[in-house]
Amino acid sequence: MLTDEKWEDLYRFRHKLHKHPELPMQEFETTARIEERLKTLGLEIITPTSMRTGVVAALGPKEAPVIVLRADIDALPIQEKTALSYSSVTQGIMHACGHDFHTVSLLAAAERIKEMEGSLNVRVLFVFQPAEETHQGAELVLRSHILEDAQFIIGFHNDPTMSVGTLSIEGGARNAAVDQFKVRLHGKGGHAAHPDKNVDPVLGMANIISSLQSIVARNINPQHAAVLSVTHVEAGSTWNVIPDDSWFEGTIRTFSTADQTLARERFEQIVKLQGEAFGLSSEIDWISGPPVLWNDVDLVKQVQDSLRKKLNIVESAPSAGGEDFAFYSQSIPALFAEVGSGISTGLHHSDLKVDDEGLKTAAAWYVETLQILSKKLCA
């Protein structure tokens, strides 16, 4: 068990990370700090050379079955407004998603598992993953082949809508598949007083955006969760000129491959055909993000009862937010939890605060689940 002094030291370390956040693929200082702490614990650093940031460490017999514990380490381009004594000192960058909380939870778990090293019958890989926010990090780790022998992978995300000390672990789809789009519309600009002589990309864009909402309302099964949000529109430069072009961008979130495929098909049809109806040509940039994050249903059933004896398990709904842990869940049996970080504003807010006490539940999630799965592998 970790002493109160060790927990206080871990809290101070989180505050240091929080004070010095770094953007995706730029987490050099964060990486160095994590690596130094792991070396002090006596863990073996096995970070692939293909990873410029992030850390992978190992503990346990080299020939034993492999279980992976994963946390993410990057921050967001948001100006912090928390007024905490350890607020970010880096202009315009903040741990507004609580990845500092995730990092230190895994470090705490590493300390506890190090104490258990003599009884380990599995090899544990500790993955401190970069670039979750840009959905690059998980694929980078997978391409390195460092996880090829993994039997299970365990992760979590903090949830500031859940009280400290609570944890949710449920089977099936937990986070949505994320698709991003950008649409460019091309017309023919001219004087606003003579719209009949022009091809108006603003009117066309407005109608297309409205029609796109029919995908969720009239194409996706009403019993299936889905969302389409247009979040950014641009056109024109002044009040009396119809512009040549307009563009908009946004995202679609779905919870099944079938719905994801259908949504894209209908999106492309609406943009092309409705654009043509207004005399516009169109271009679509489609950027696929993480797939659906899938919790192995059988695994969840196997761990829930044991976890309830030691942790405060509660229910939570799936999230339409994206999480690149989903890439792991496609090829490795996965368990991903939500851990209460204290009632606060939502993720990605400039005033997000997480409660240090929640680290204890998050670390226990890693350690307890590791022990349950270790017994399963070596039964």
N, C-alpha and C positions, 0 to 999 in steps of 0.2 A: 504493500500500500504506500502511496505517496504521502509524505508528511505535510503538515501545514506550511512548513518552511519551503518545501519544494513547490507547492502550489503558488505561494507568494512569488517565488522566483519565476515561475511560468507566467504568472499574470504580468510581471514586469517585462518579461520578454515579449508578450503580446503587445503591450503598450509601445515598446520600441518598434516593433514591426508596423503598428498602426501609425506611428509618427513618421515613418519613412516608407510610404507605399510606392510601389513601382508598377508601371503598366505592363500588359502582356508582352512577353518576349524581351522585356527589359529588366527582369527581376534579378539583376546581377548581385546587388547588395543583399537582397533577401536570401538568395541562394547561398551566398557566402556565410551568412549568419546561421542558416539552418544546418549547413554542412559542418560548421565549426562545432555546433552543439551536439550533433550526432556523433562526431569523432570523439568528443569529450565523454560521451556515454559508452564508447567502445564499439559502435556499430561499424560494419564494413560498408564503405561507400562504393557503389557499383554503377554510378550514373553513366549511361552510354555516352560516347563521345559525340554522337549526333545531337545531343541535347545541350544547347548553349546556356540555358537556364533551367532551374529545377534540379531536384536531387532524388536519387534512388539509393536507398540503403538496405542492408540485409542483416538478418539475425537468424540463427538456427542452423541445423545440419544441412550441408550443401546437397546431399542426395535425397533429402526428405521432400514430401509433397509441398507445393508452394501455395501460400495464401497471401493475397495482396491487400494492403491497407492504403487507401489513397486520400489525399487532401489537395486542394488547389491553393495557389500562393499569390495570384496577381490582384491588382487593384483596378479602379475605374477612373476615367477622366472627369471627375466631379469635384467641385470645390467644397471642402468640408465646412459645415456650419454647426457643429456640435458644441463648440466651446469647451471641449474636454481639455484637461491639463496636458494630455498627450495627443492632441489633434495633429493632423498632418501638417508638416512644415514644408511640404512640397506643393507649390502653387498648382491648383487645378487637378490634383490627384488625391484620391481618397479610397480607403477600404470601405466602400459603401455597400459591399455585398457580404462582408464578414469573413473574407478568406483568411484574414489574420487569425480569426477565431478557429477556423478549420485547421490551419497550420499548427497552431499551438496545441490543439486537441490531439493531433497525431504525434506531436513531440511528447506530450504527456503519456500517451499510450506507449510510445517507444521506451520511455523511462520505466514504466510498469512492466512491460514485456521483457526488458533487459533484466529486471529483478527475477523473472521466471525462467531465464535462459536455460538453466540446468535441466528443467523439465520439458523443454520444447521438443515436440516430436514432428514439427513442421518447420519449413523455412519460410520466414516472414519477410516480405518485401514491403518497404515503406516508400511510397511514391508521393513526393511533393511536386505536384504537377504545375507547370507554367501555363499561362495563356488559356484559361478556361473561358474567360469573357469573350474572346475572339473565336472560340470553338476550334482552336488549333492544337491545344496541348495534348488532349487524349490521343488523337491520331498520331501526333509526334511520338508519344511514348509507345504506342502500338507498333509503329513502323520501325522502332529500334529493336524489336523482337525480344526485349527484356522480359516480357510477360508470357512468352510462348508456353512455359510449363505451368502457368497459373491454373489452379483448380477452382479457386473462388476469388472474388474481389469484393471488398467492403468499402463503402463510402457514406457520406452524409452531407446534408446542407443545413445550416442553421435556419431557423424560422422565427423571426421576430414577432410573429403573431401568437406564438406558443410560449407558455410560461417556462421559466427556468426549472429544470428537473424533469421535464416531460420529453417523451420520445415517441415518434410514430414510425412503425414499420409495417407496410402492407404490400400485398402481392399485385402483380400486373403492371399496367401502364401508370407511371408516377409523374413523369414530365413529358410534355408534348414534343412532337417533332417540330422543328423550326425551319421554315422557309422564308427567305427574304426576297423581295422583288423591287425592281426599279423599272419604270415604264417611261419611255420618251415618245411623245406625240409630235408629228410634224404636219403643219398646215401651211397657210400662206397669209402673212401679216399685211397690215395696211391701216388706213384711217378708221378709227372707231365709228365715224359718222357714216361709213359706207360698208357695213358688214357683208352686204350682198356681193361685194367684189373680192371678199377675202374668204379664207377657210379658217374658221376660228378654233384654235386648239384649246382654248380655255373652256368654251361651252362643251366641246367634246370630252375633255377631261372630267368636268363636273358630272356629266351623265355616266361616263364609264365608272367613276368612283362609286356613284350611287348604285349602279347595276351590279358591281362586284359584291355588294352585301347580299345579293340573292344566292350566292354560292352557299353560305352558311344557312340562310333562311329557307332556301328551297331546293337544295341539292344534297347537303349532308343530312344523314338520318337524324331526326330531332332528338333521338335518345343518345346521340354521340356528341361529345364536347368538341367544339371547334371555334376558332376566332379568326377574323380577318380585320386587320387594322391598317388603314392608310395614315401615315404619321408625318409626311413631309410632302408639300406641294410647292411648285414654283412655276411662274409664268410671267412674262412681260416686264416692263421697266417704267411705265408711266400710265397716266389715266386715259389718254385719248388715242392710244395705239393698240390695235390687235396684234399680238406677237406672232412670230412664225412658229414658235415651238412652246411646248409645256412639258413638264415631267412630274412624276410623283413616285413615292416609294413607301414601303411598309412591310408587313409580315403576315404570314398565315401560320396558325398553330393547329395541329391535328393530333389525334391519339391512335391512329391506325394507318398502316401502309395504304390500305384501300382508300381511305378518306383523303390521305395526302395526295395520292395519284389523281383522284377525282377532282380535288380542289385545283390542282395545277392545270388539268385539262380544261376545266370550265373557265378558269382565269384567262388562259391564252385565247380561248374562243371569244370571250366577251371583249377583251381588249382589241383583238383583231377585227372582229365583225362590227362591233359598235363604232370603233374608230373609222372603219370604212364607210359606215352609214353617215358619218359627219364629214366625209371627204379627207380623213386623216390617214397618214401612214404611221406605223408604230414599230417600236423596238422594245423587247423585254429582256432585261437582265435578271436571271433567276439564280439565286445563291442558296444552295442547300446547306443548312446547319445540322445540328445534332438530330439523330432519329429519335423515336420514342424511347424514353428510358424505361426499361422493363425489369421489374423485380421478379426473380425466379419464384414462381408461386409455391412450389413444393418446398424450397429452401425457407421461405418466409414462414410457412406452417411449422417447419421443424424448429425454428429458432424462437418463435413468439412465446411459446409456453415457458421455455427456460428463461427468457429475458424478463418476463412478467414477475418472476420471483425476486428480481434484483433491481429492476428499473420501472419507472412510472410510465407505462405504455398507454398512449391515447390514440384516438382516431384522427386522421386528417385527410382532406380531399386531395386528389391529384392536382398538380399545378400546370398551367399553360406556359409557365416559364421554361426556357431551354436549359439544358444541363449537359455538358459534353461527357460526363460519366456515361451517358447513353451509348457512346461508341464502344466502351468496354463491355456493356451489357449485351451487345450483339454477339460477342464471341466467347465470353467468360460468364459462367453462372454468377449472378450479381445480387448483392443486397445493399440497398440505398435507403437511408433513413432521413427523417426530418427531426432535428433536435431543437428544443426551445431555447432561445437566446435572450428571453426577456421581452415583455410587451413593449413595443417601440414602433416607430414608423416603419414602413415597408422597406424591402431591399431596394438598392439603387437610389435611395434618398440621401440628400446631403446632410441630414441630421440623424442618420441611423446610429444607434448605440446598441452594443451587445453587452450582456452581463457576464463578467469573468466567471461567475459561479457556474454558468452553463457548461463551461469546459469540462467539469467533472463528469457530467452525464455523457458528453460527447466522447471523452476518453474511455469511459466505461463501455460505451457502445462498441468501440473497436475491440477492447480487450475481451469482453464477455462473448462477443460473437466469434472472435478468433478461437476462443477456447471451445465453444460449441462445435464449430466446424472442424477443429483439430480432432476432436473425439470422433466425429463422423468419418473423417478420412482414415483414422487409425483403428477403427472398430474391428 
